[in-house]
Amino acid sequence: MSSSIAKLLPPLARSSGRHLLSGTMTTARMATGTHLHQIDGYSLVEGSLVAGEFVSSTPFLVGGRWWQLFYYPNGIDSDHRGFVSAELSLA
């Protein structure tokens, strides 16, 4: 990795003199897909979940991989109360 790119990394990413990012290049193929995540009775769900609690989708397939959506209607934690958070994760 060039030293100019390394300077842009946060200190934790450069800890122990090793870089967490590799200098190798990978080629990825593009995959497209759609997923509709509908929450029936949204206002009831929002009112019954506290910050950090989530609603999850069933796993869905896109690009040959299974994914799952996690939706936090009152934020991912108490510091983010009042915000809506979403997380897309490999299932």
N, C-alpha and C positions, 0 to 999 in steps of 0.2 A: 504494500500500500504506500502511496506516495506520502511524503511528510506533510504536504499541504492539505491533503484530505485528513490525515491523522490529527492535525491541529484543530479541525472542525469538530472532532468527536468530543463528547463530554468526558471529563476525567475518569469516570468509572469504566467507560468503554476502553480506556487505555491503561487500566491498572496492571501492575506487575510487568510493565514493559511489553506486554503482549496485546495485540489488537483483537477485539472480538469479531471484527469484520475481516473476512478473508480477501485476499487479493485475486482469488480465482474468479472466473466468469462462468455463470451458468446460463443455459438457454432454457427459457420457459415457453411452453406453448400456451396460447390464449384459449381460455374456456369461457363460454358465456352461458348464462342460465338465469332463471327468475325464480323467486320464491315469494309468495304472498303470506305474510304473517298477520292474521286477523285476530284481534282480541275482542270476543263477544262480551258485552257488559263492561266496557273499558272503565267507566266511571266507578263501578263497583270494585274492580280490580285495583285501580289507582288508590281508592280510599281504604282498601284493606291491606295493602302492602306498605311496609316502612322502608326507609332508605336501606339499600343493600339487598332487599328481596327482589326476586325476578320472576318473570314468566318466560318459559322456554318453548321454543318450537319443537316439533318432532324433527328428527334428523332428515335432511334432504340431500339429494345427490346433484352435484354440479362438477363438471370436469373430471369425473371419475373418482371424486372424493366425497365423503359424507361430511356435511356441515350442520351446525346447529346455531340458532340465533337465541341470545339471551337479552331480554328487554327489562330494564329497570325503570319503572314508571316514576319513582321518587328518587332517582339518583343511585349511583353505584355504592355510595357510602354516605355517612352523615355530613361530610364536608360538601357533598354535591346535592344535598336536599334542595328541591325546587327545580332541578334539572332532570331531563330524561336521558338515560344512558342506554347504549346498545352495544352488544359484544357479539362478534361473529367468530365462531370457533370450529376447528376441525373436530368432528365427533368421533 
